[in-house]
Amino acid sequence: MGRRGHILALPYPAPDHVSRMMALCRVIENHGFKITFVNTEFIHKRVVSAQSLMDSNIDLVSIPDGLDPEDERKDSDYPKLCEAMLLHMPAKLEQLVRRVNATSFDDEDQITCFITEFGMSWALEVAYKMGIRGATYWPLSATYCTAIGLARNQALEKIMSVVDETEGGGRTQFSEDLESVLGLPNCDLETMKRALEYGMRNIRAMDTTDWWLCNSAYELEADEFARIPKLLPIGPFPPECGDSRSLFFPEDDSCIDWLDQHPPCSVIYVAFSSVGTLEPTQFVELALGLDLSNRPFLWVGRPKITGSEHRSCLVYPNEFRGTRGKIVTWAPQPKVLNHPSTACFLSNCDWPSTTEGLCSAVPFLCLPFISDQPFNMSYICDAWKVGVRLDPDENGIIPRSEIKNKVEQLLGDESIRARSSQLRTKIFDTIAGGGRSSKNFNSFINWLKLHR
């Protein structure tokens, strides 16, 4: 009996990234492969405590990220985390692989391939050293992959042009757009430099493999894939591929019963990703805008949505009635988006939510925060024309009147819903048996089987 193939998967240690890598692994597992899913100890504890994978055959293991247990792991501490990971994790990862392989039965279950996220591609150096093949995975859009590459080059040029690094306390004059793309707002020279060094280390390591996988489709971003020929679209994976339950938050299924009580295409679904926060003033305007819409709404008011530590710190304005709505801490999003009562999706346009909305043919109201979200909004509103943007006022706040007016505009435009349905058909065609994404993914699976 030959080896069935044993994959080691390593995502970047952030909830959305871990969830996207897990979605890929669940699909690969269906092809008969064994999966060892490696998280940092900090993330591992969160996944285990959520008990979301109790019936899964995927083995969850962990290694330390190099930071102290009491250290915060916020987006603003990205360079600190990256430095710690590079210093401590390669050796720990190699020890883990040797331990797994040493305890494998008759070599049948030894690790045969690494799949790392782009942001953890340094691990391919470990794989290469140990004679193990590897692949790397980009869970976001091809457009954002291109944007990050351009932003890194611009930032490197800026750093190289700085003659006196100590002038002004060592701070640079990076543009807000550049810092937003890189996910490093208000950063100083040294912080930017450390983040770029980490990114360049990953890019160099990616040269050890020909498999650069992307959770998108030619049909969605043809021009961007033409710019990066090595990037291979294999998605977007719809929620029904594998188990779509949340890895980090308990889902409130009562909202499905609530949706059942409403007419088709009547409910505004409001949800943002597991990271990013609303300014308190924006939170108030959103609440009052939902009231003004005079429509039923389902609002995911997750913990820390306004930067507060506890759910009880969400302060709703006195005039907020909310009688037409239901507010939950977390929702089973794919079920909500596919429910016939859902009329539109007010989203921050992170890529997972974008693809889930596209696969459900639900029009978007766009309120992006940072990182890839403005790029995704541009595609949603300008390229695919399946949503509308919420425009801020002169103070950078989207007022309640804007929310009310754009809800009416979106739900009154039947052409947007028609285009949403057409785009969903294209997506399901490309991930079906004869589609381009499906063929690419099957080629990768065949390569895994050949080298197991």
Buried (B, 14 or more C-beta within 10 A) or exposed (E): EEBBBBBBBBBBBBBBBBBBBBBBBBBBBEBEBBBBBBBBBBBBEBBBEBEBBEEBEBBBBBBBBBBEEEBEBEBBBBBBBBBBBBEBBBEBBBEBBEEBBEEBEEEBBBBBBBBBBBBBBBBBBBBBEBEBBBBBBBBBBBBBBBBBBEBBEBBBEBBEEBEEBEEEEEBBEBEEEBBBBBBBEEBBBBBBBBBBBBBEBBEEBBEBBEBBBBBBBBBBBEEBBEBBEEBBBBBBBBBEBBBBBBBBBEBBEEBBEBBEEBEEBBBBBBBBBBBBBBEBBBBBBBBBBBBBBEBBBBBBBBBBBBEBEEEEEBEBEEEBEEEBBBBBBBBBBBBBBBBEBBBBBBBBBBBBBBBBBBBBBBBBBBBBBBBBBBBBBBBBBEEBBBBBBBEBEEEEBBBBEBBBBBBEEBBEBEEBBEBBEEBBEBBEBBBEEEBBBBEBBEEBBEBBBEEB
